[in-house]
C-alpha cells in the first residue's frame, strides 16, 4: 500500500488543495517500540493569516514558526492541556498554511496502536480523531518540525491510492470558534474511521 515519499513542491500548494491531496496518503511513525502506519481519511485545511481559525492568523511566533514553511514538515501542538494534534505544513515557503490530520485507518502496527489506545473498542476507532490518531501513531512534541519527506525521518508521508473526488465529502471545521462554517474539512465518505462532527463554538486553537 505504501507508495513513494511526496516531493516538497507537491505539498507547497494552497491548504485546501493540499487537504484533498492528503486524503488516501500514508503516514508512518517509527519509534523504539515499532512502527505504526495509517491511511489518512479525514483532514482540515487552515489558510494562515487570512484564516481567523489558524494559529498563524496574528503572525509568526515561536510557537507557530513551523507553519511558515518549508512545506512537508510536521506542526505539532498541545490542546486542552492533555492532547497533541499534528498538521502537515503546506503553501510556499514563508507563507503560513497547514492541514490538520483528523483521522486515519491504521494499516500496520495495529497491535502497537491498540496498546497505545486501550480505550478503542474497534480497530477503526484507533485513529478516529486528531488526538487519537497522534496517540496511535506515537507522535509527540518531540516531532514538531520533523521533515516528513526525509527518508531518514522517524515520521514520513507517502503517496497512497488516490481517492476519487466523488468519494470525498466536505463540511464545516470542528471545534473552532472563528470561521467555523468554512467547508474546509474533508473526509473519505465510506471510511468508518472518520470522526463524529461536533459544531464549533468553544475557543479551541485552530491551525
C-alpha positions in Angstrom: 0.0 0.0 0.0 2.8 2.4 0.8 3.9 4.5 -2.2 6.8 7.0 -2.6 7.7 9.9 -0.5 6.0 13.1 -1.6 8.0 15.8 -3.3 8.2 19.1 -1.5 6.8 21.0 -4.4 3.7 18.8 -4.4 2.9 19.9 -0.9 3.7 23.6 -1.5 0.1 24.4 -2.5 -3.0 26.1 -1.1 -4.0 24.3 2.1 -7.4 23.4 0.6 -5.8 21.8 -2.3 -3.3 20.1 0.0 -6.2 18.7 2.1 -7.6 16.9 -1.0 -4.2 15.6 -1.9 -3.6 14.1 1.6 -6.7 12.0 1.6 -5.6 8.4 0.9 -2.0 9.2 1.6 0.0 7.3 4.2 1.8 8.5 7.3 4.1 6.2 9.2 5.8 6.8 12.5 8.7 4.7 13.7 10.0 4.5 17.3 11.7 2.2 19.8 8.5 0.1 20.2 7.9 -0.3 16.5 6.3 1.4 13.5 2.6 2.3 13.0 1.2 3.3 9.7 -2.1 4.9 8.9 -4.1 5.9 5.8 -5.4 9.4 6.1 -9.2 9.6 5.7 -10.1 13.0 7.3 -8.3 16.3 7.3 -8.9 20.1 7.8 -7.4 23.0 5.9 -6.2 26.2 7.6 -5.1 29.1 5.4 -2.8 31.1 7.7 -3.0 34.8 8.1 -6.3 35.1 6.1 -7.9 32.5 8.3 -9.0 33.6 11.8 -9.1 30.0 13.0 -5.5 29.5 12.2 -2.6 29.6 14.7 -0.8 31.8 12.3 -3.6 34.4 11.9 -1.9 37.0 14.0 1.6 36.5 12.6 4.7 34.5 13.2 5.6 33.4 16.7 7.9 30.9 18.4 5.0 28.5 18.7 3.8 28.6 15.1 7.2 29.0 13.4 7.0 25.6 11.7 3.8 26.7 9.9 5.7 29.2 7.8 7.5 26.5 5.8 9.0 25.0 4.0 6.2 22.6 3.1 6.4 19.0 4.1 7.2 19.5 7.8 5.1 18.4 10.8 3.5 21.0 13.1 2.5 19.5 16.4 0.7 21.4 19.1 -0.8 20.8 22.5 -4.5 21.4 23.1 -6.9 21.3 26.1 -3.8 20.7 28.3 -3.8 17.0 27.5 -3.7 16.2 23.8 -1.3 16.6 20.8 -2.5 17.2 17.3 -0.5 17.0 14.1 -0.5 19.0 10.9 1.2 18.8 7.5 2.6 22.2 6.6 1.8 23.4 3.0 1.9 26.6 1.0 5.0 28.3 -0.4 8.0 28.8 2.0 7.3 32.0 4.0 3.5 31.7 3.7 1.8 30.1 6.6 -0.7 27.2 6.0 -1.3 23.7 7.2 -3.7 20.8 7.2 -4.8 19.2 10.4 -4.7 15.3 10.4 -8.1 14.5 11.8 -8.4 10.7 11.3 -6.7 7.7 9.8 -7.2 4.0 9.3 -4.3 2.1 11.0 -3.0 -0.3 8.4 0.1 -1.7 10.0 1.4 -1.8 13.6 -2.1 -2.5 14.8 -1.1 -4.3 18.0 1.2 -1.4 19.0 -1.6 1.1 18.2 -4.0 -0.9 20.3 -1.5 -0.8 23.2 -1.4 2.9 23.0 -5.2 3.3 22.5 -6.6 0.9 25.1 -10.0 2.7 25.1 -10.6 1.9 21.4 -13.3 -0.8 21.1 -12.7 -1.4 17.4 -9.7 -1.0 15.1 -11.5 1.7 13.1 -11.5 3.8 16.4 -7.8 3.7 16.8 -7.2 6.8 14.7 -10.7 8.3 14.8 -10.0 11.9 15.7 -6.9 14.1 15.7 -5.6 13.3 19.2 -6.4 9.6 18.9 -4.5 9.5 15.6 -1.4 11.1 17.1 -1.6 8.7 20.1 -1.9 5.6 17.9 1.0 6.7 15.7 3.2 7.7 18.7 3.5 11.4 17.7 4.5 13.8 20.4 6.1 17.3 20.9 9.5 15.9 20.0 8.2 15.5 16.5 7.3 19.2 16.0 9.2 20.4 12.9 10.0 16.8 11.7 10.7 16.7 7.9 8.1 14.2 6.6 9.9 14.0 3.3 13.3 12.9 4.6 13.9 9.2 4.0 15.7 9.0 7.4 12.9 10.7 9.4 11.0 8.9 12.1 7.8 10.2 10.6 7.3 10.0 6.8 4.5 11.0 4.4 4.0 8.8 1.4 1.6 8.7 -1.5 -1.2 6.2 -1.4 -4.1 5.1 -3.6 -5.8 8.2 -5.0 -9.2 8.9 -3.6 -11.7 9.9 -6.4 -13.3 13.3 -5.9 -16.7 11.7 -6.0 -15.8 9.8 -2.8 -14.8 12.9 -0.9 -17.2 14.9 1.2 -16.6 18.3 2.8 -18.2 20.3 5.6 -17.6 22.8 8.4 -14.5 22.5 10.5 -14.7 21.0 14.0 -14.5 22.8 17.3 -13.2 26.2 16.2 -14.7 29.5 17.4 -13.9 31.5 14.3 -14.7 30.9 10.6 -16.4 27.7 11.7 -18.6 27.5 8.6 -15.8 27.3 6.2 -16.3 23.9 4.4 -12.6 23.0 4.7 -13.0 19.7 6.5 -12.7 16.8 4.0 -13.2 13.1 4.5 -13.5 9.8 2.7 -17.2 9.0 2.6 -17.0 5.3 3.1 -14.4 5.2 5.9 -15.6 4.0 9.3 -12.6 5.8 10.9 -13.9 9.3 10.1 -14.6 11.2 13.4 -18.0 12.4 14.5 -18.9 16.0 13.7 -19.2 18.5 16.5 -20.0 22.1 15.7 -17.6 24.7 16.9 -18.1 27.5 19.4 -15.6 26.7 22.0 -12.4 28.6 21.7 -10.2 25.8 20.5 -6.9 26.7 18.8 -7.0 26.3 15.1 -4.1 25.7 12.7 
